[in-house]
């Protein structure tokens, strides 16, 4: 039995997201001390960088959650509400053997890519009907895909990442505002009716809902 239950994995994921969001929110009041000793607000550009970093680490937290829960399910872990996923291959004795099998089947080097399409491929190989991942991942496919594009734009400065980011902005806003950055987009208004305060809150809320479906 895995040392860490899937319930703990979900709790750790939610705590990481909440902590990141709190940091991003608190950054609105961040100041620094100038050489002459006065306090100056960090400014909009620095805050946009902090918000972009928050999205980056939120997406990493999501990928960590998927990997740890997936491996533990392969070893027979059961959600708190019961009803373990139905394995279509023999259960693994420990996390290391489960990960080794996945790396041999899908890995590139020494890691797995937990994009939405890859996660669905992994799930189809090991679980009956790909559940509990197929439905939950499908429900946030757009969210996860957009977050990955935004994450790449924050982490890279390639032409491709810029064009992909502009595609997301255009699909959400209808155009690309002058000087649009990752952080500025994420602090913008969330889709109507979602209850989210901004796009960052919207994206992370969607992931938390999906996590609760995978580990109910």
ABEGO torsion letter per residue (X at the ends): XBABBAAAAAAAAAAAAAAAAAAAAAAAABBBBBAAGBBBBAEAAAAAAAAAAAAAAAAAAAAAAAAAAAAAAAAGBBBAAEGBBBBABBBBABAAAAAAAAAAAABBEABBBABAAAAAAAAAAABBGGOAAAAAAAAAAAAAAAAAAAAAAAABABAAAAAAAAAAAAAAAGBBBBGBBAAAAAABBBBBGAGBABAAAAAAAAAAAAAAAABX
